[in-house]
Amino acid sequence: NDLGGLDSGILCNFMNAGFCGHPLNMSGGSGWTNYPNAHLGVRVKYDLSPAWQLRVAAFNVDPESNGNSSRAWHLGPKHTTGTVVPVELVYKLQGDLPGEYKLGYYYDSSDVKRVGSDDEVSGRGGHYLLVDQAIWNDPASPGRSLHAFGQYSASSKAASPFTKWYGTGVVLYKPFEGRPKDTVALGYGRAVPNPRSRDVLEDAAFNAGQQFPDIDSAEQLIELSYGYQATPWLNLRPDVQYIIEPGAFSGKDIDNALVVGLQVKATF
């Protein structure tokens, strides 16, 4: 999807959804959905200049269909609760060190429950900034380059489970002369829970006569992956992730986690 992500595809050199795809608060704090969940919508792109582009879209919000396989082909507006409208301004830098910069805003018109209250809030929104910038090219080996990326997103405290996401990292393309399509990626991410959600958890622990654990105010992620292009259509991605304070959202004292995985991607 070219809304909420970077056209370069740099973020999908990682397995964790915090990097690959759109900013997390779009799905966590609005009616936006993740692939493969589909929803009706329309989008428009307008080239302001060779370097600047404006993108606007509108999609229906259907919470009953999200993740419900029995409604995979029910694309009608019957269960629509509102409309989510993302607006993006994209700048693409050309030259020896190309870059992509994206500033976005989204608004969901649905009425949803306010965090920490039985009341409802009318509409919720957020904004984000995404950057992919080449910082080094090897003049002796065309295609070998190092890119740095950055992510920042924020959403309303009224109805979002978390309010901020920060991400940064680097990706090395063509790490070896004989592996022109391989990549090495290292990234760091930080997800900040909604302070109101933390207050609810602390109050619940107090009312139950329990002590709330001394945990950090955010969940953090460090990820290292290697993209191995085995064939023109098959990519293998061994991956290591270290999750710091995985109980930040649940309010539980959970040990840090080391996760090892392998992604297999076939493209035809």
BELQUI-V33027 format. One record per residue. N is the residue number from 0. RES is the residue in one small letter. SS is DSSP state (a for helix, b for strand, c for the rest). BURIAL is # if it has 9 or more other C-alpha atoms within 8 Angstrom, else .. Layout:
# BELQUI-V33027
N/RES/SS/BURIAL
N/RES/SS/BURIAL
This chain:
# BELQUI-V33027
0/n/c/.
1/d/c/.
2/l/c/#
3/g/c/#
4/g/c/#
5/l/c/#
6/d/c/.
7/s/c/.
8/g/c/.
9/i/a/#
10/l/a/#
11/c/a/#
12/n/a/#
13/f/c/#
14/m/c/#
15/n/c/.
16/a/c/.
17/g/c/.
18/f/c/#
19/c/c/#
20/g/c/#
21/h/c/#
22/p/c/#
23/l/a/#
24/n/a/#
25/m/a/#
26/s/a/#
27/g/a/#
28/g/c/#
29/s/c/#
30/g/c/#
31/w/c/.
32/t/c/#
33/n/c/.
34/y/c/.
35/p/c/.
36/n/c/#
37/a/c/.
38/h/c/#
39/l/c/.
40/g/b/.
41/v/b/.
42/r/b/.
43/v/b/.
44/k/b/.
45/y/b/.
46/d/b/.
47/l/c/.
48/s/c/.
49/p/c/.
50/a/c/#
51/w/b/#
52/q/b/#
53/l/b/#
54/r/b/#
55/v/b/#
56/a/b/#
57/a/b/#
58/f/b/#
59/n/b/#
60/v/b/#
61/d/c/#
62/p/c/#
63/e/c/.
64/s/c/#
65/n/c/.
66/g/c/.
67/n/c/.
68/s/a/.
69/s/a/.
70/r/a/.
71/a/c/#
72/w/c/.
73/h/c/.
74/l/c/#
75/g/c/.
76/p/c/.
77/k/c/.
78/h/c/.
79/t/c/#
80/t/c/#
81/g/b/#
82/t/b/#
83/v/b/#
84/v/b/#
85/p/b/#
86/v/b/#
87/e/b/#
88/l/b/#
89/v/b/#
90/y/b/#
91/k/b/#
92/l/b/#
93/q/c/.
94/g/c/.
95/d/c/.
96/l/c/#
97/p/c/#
98/g/b/#
99/e/b/#
100/y/b/#
101/k/b/#
102/l/b/#
103/g/b/#
104/y/b/#
105/y/b/#
106/y/b/#
107/d/b/#
108/s/b/#
109/s/b/#
110/d/b/#
111/v/b/#
112/k/b/#
113/r/c/#
114/v/c/#
115/g/c/.
116/s/c/.
117/d/c/.
118/d/c/.
119/e/b/#
120/v/b/#
121/s/b/.
122/g/b/#
123/r/b/#
124/g/b/#
125/g/b/#
126/h/b/#
127/y/b/#
128/l/b/#
129/l/b/#
130/v/b/#
131/d/b/#
132/q/b/#
133/a/b/#
134/i/b/#
135/w/b/.
136/n/b/#
137/d/c/#
138/p/c/.
139/a/c/.
140/s/c/.
141/p/c/.
142/g/c/#
143/r/c/#
144/s/b/#
145/l/b/#
146/h/b/#
147/a/b/#
148/f/b/#
149/g/b/#
150/q/b/#
151/y/b/#
152/s/b/#
153/a/b/#
154/s/b/#
155/s/c/#
156/k/c/#
157/a/c/.
158/a/c/#
159/s/c/#
160/p/c/#
161/f/b/#
162/t/b/#
163/k/b/#
164/w/b/#
165/y/b/#
166/g/b/#
167/t/b/#
168/g/b/#
169/v/b/#
170/v/b/#
171/l/b/#
172/y/b/#
173/k/c/#
174/p/c/#
175/f/b/.
176/e/c/.
177/g/c/.
178/r/b/#
179/p/c/#
180/k/c/.
181/d/c/#
182/t/b/#
183/v/b/#
184/a/b/#
185/l/b/#
186/g/b/#
187/y/b/#
188/g/b/#
189/r/b/#
190/a/b/#
191/v/b/#
192/p/b/#
193/n/c/#
194/p/a/.
195/r/a/#
196/s/a/#
197/r/a/#
198/d/a/#
199/v/a/#
200/l/a/#
201/e/a/#
202/d/a/.
203/a/a/.
204/a/a/#
205/f/a/#
206/n/a/.
207/a/c/.
208/g/c/.
209/q/c/.
210/q/c/.
211/f/c/.
212/p/c/.
213/d/c/.
214/i/c/#
215/d/c/.
216/s/c/.
217/a/b/#
218/e/b/#
219/q/b/#
220/l/b/#
221/i/b/#
222/e/b/#
223/l/b/#
224/s/b/#
225/y/b/#
226/g/b/#
227/y/b/#
228/q/b/#
229/a/c/.
230/t/c/.
231/p/c/.
232/w/c/#
233/l/b/#
234/n/b/#
235/l/b/#
236/r/b/#
237/p/b/#
238/d/b/#
239/v/b/#
240/q/b/#
241/y/b/#
242/i/b/#
243/i/b/#
244/e/c/#
245/p/c/#
246/g/c/#
247/a/c/#
248/f/c/#
249/s/c/.
250/g/c/#
251/k/c/#
252/d/c/#
253/i/c/.
254/d/c/.
255/n/c/#
256/a/b/.
257/l/b/.
258/v/b/.
259/v/b/.
260/g/b/.
261/l/b/.
262/q/b/#
263/v/b/.
264/k/b/.
265/a/b/.
266/t/c/.
267/f/c/.
